Amino acid sequence: LNELDEAERVYSSLLEGGSTARRAEALSGLGQIAFRRGEPRTAIALFEEALTVFSPSDANHTDLADSLGRSYAMVGELESAIGVFERYRESAAQRYDTFQTIQFSVLLAHALIDSGNLGRAEELLGSAIALGSGSESPSVRAQLFWSQSRLHAERGDPVTAARFARSALEILRLTEDTYRTARAHQLLA
């Protein structure tokens, strides 16, 4: 509900006492708050600490991994972002979780685009498109179009990039996702 101060108070209170799992969840929550506030270095420290507190059997923390990788990318540590996204993409593939495999393939592709590794990004997007070809999820389809748009923009092909951005925009308008819709308009501009 975007009540970050109240959420921070609640998560901070959960750090004291309680189980290890509760402490890990509180650290993760505080990391999400720092991420939302635009404090990626603080978020990284909290997310990394949460991962050390979680037991190995609690290895599936995709929201934390998504934000951790994005935080690394925000501070220019693309190799760390790539490592996080790669690890969680492989984990999702081993669990036959198609949605998560696509999500982390797209995130990994974005990090690879940012690092200049367009060939590997193209391969990942091709695999993600094959996995998501029958998906009815507007979110999945929009992510794939958006990623293709970014890749073609980086390759210096604005016409193809704009075509994919428009496809993403059409889907996003239906979902009422104002943030991503605004980003699509920005890319088209």
N, C-alpha and C positions, 0 to 999 in steps of 0.2 A: 504494500500500500504506500510505498515510498516514505514511510515513517522511520527514517534511518536512525535518528537519535534514540527512539524508543526501542528499536530492534537492537541497537548497540548496547543499551542498558540491560536488556533481557539476556543477550548472549554473554555479556560480561559477568552477569550474576551466575551463569551456568558454569563458568570456569572454575569457580571455587567449590570444592567438594564434588560429590557425585561420581559417576562411573567414568572410566576412560573413554568409552564411546560418547558420552555426553560432552566431555571436554573436547574431543575431536570435532564433534558437530558444532560446538560453540566457536572453536577456532575457525572452522570453515565458514560459519555464518559471519564472523567478524571480518574474515577475508572478503566475503561477498560485499559487505558494507564498504570496506576500503576500495574495492574495485568500482562500485557504483559511485563513490565520491571522487573517482579519478586519482586515486593514490596507489598506483600499481606496485611500487616497491614495498609498501606496507602490506598490500594484498599478497604479494609473493611470499613474504616472510610468514604470514599467518597460514596460507595454504600449505606451504612446505612443512610447517610445524604440525598442522592437522594431519598430513599424510604420514608423518612419523608416529603420531599418536594412534591413528586408526590401526586396528589389527590387520595382519595380512589377509585374513578371510574377508575383510571389508574392502576389498580392492576395487570395487566398482563405484567410483565417485565421479561420475561423468560431469556433473555441474561444476564441481571443484576443478577438475582437469580442464574443462573448457575455459573457465575464467583464469586459471593459472597460466595456461598457454597464451591466452590473450594478454595477460599482464606482462609476461616475458616479452612478447612482441612489442608491447607499448614502450618498454624501456630499451628496445633495440637488441635484446638477447634472443635473436631469431633461432640460434642453434638450440637453445633451451626450449623454446616454443615448439620447434620441430620435434624434439625428443619427446615432449609430453604428448603431443598430438599423435605421433607415430605409435607410442606405447599404448595409448587408449584405442587407437584404430585397430591395432593388432588384437587387443583384448576383446573388442566388440566382435571382430571377425571370428575369433575362436569360440565365442558364445553364440554365433549365428544371429547376432542382433543387427539386422539390416539397417534399421534407422540410425543406430549409433555408429555403425561402420560408415555410412554415408556422411553423417555429421562430422566425424573426425577426419574423414578423407577430405572434405571441403575445407575444414579448418587447417589441415596440413597443407593443402594446396595453396591456400592464401599465404601461409607462412613461407612456402617455397617461392611463390610469386614475389613476395617482398624481398626474399634473399637472392632473387635473380635466377633461380633454378626453374626456368619455365618448362623445360622438357619433362622433368619429373612431375611438376604440377599438372601438365597436360595428361600424363599417364594416369595419375590419380583421379583426375576429373573424368577421364574416359571410363575408368572402373566404377566410379560412383554413378555415372550416368547409366551404365549397364545395370547396376544394382537397383537404381531408382526408376528405371524405365516404366515399370508398371505401377509406380506409386501414385496414390490418389491424394497424398498429403500435399496441400498447397505450400507448406513450409519447405518440404524437401524439394519440390519443383522450383520454387523461387530461389532457394540456395544454389541449386545447380545452375540455373540461368545466370544468377548474379556472379558466380565464380567464373563461368565461361566469359561473361562480359569483362571481368577484370583481366583475365588471361589475354583476351584479344586486345584490350586496351594497352596492356604492357607490350604486346607484340607489335604495336603501332598500326592496328587495324580498327580505326574508330567506327567504320560502317558496321562491321560485324559485332563489335562491342556494343554499339547502340541498339542493334537488333535484339541481342540477348538481354540488355538492360530493359528494353521495352517489354519483353516477355515477362521478365521478373516483376516489373512494375504493374502489369495487368493482373498478375496473381496477387501481389501485395495489396492492391486496391480492394480486392475481394476479402482479404483477411483483416482489413482495418489495422494493419501493423504500421502505424504512422512513422515510427523511427526508420524502419527499413524502406518504406515508401519515400521518405525524404532523402535517404541515401541514394536510392535509384534515380531520383530527380537530379541530385547533385552529379552523379556519374554521367547522366545524359547531357547535362549542361557542360 
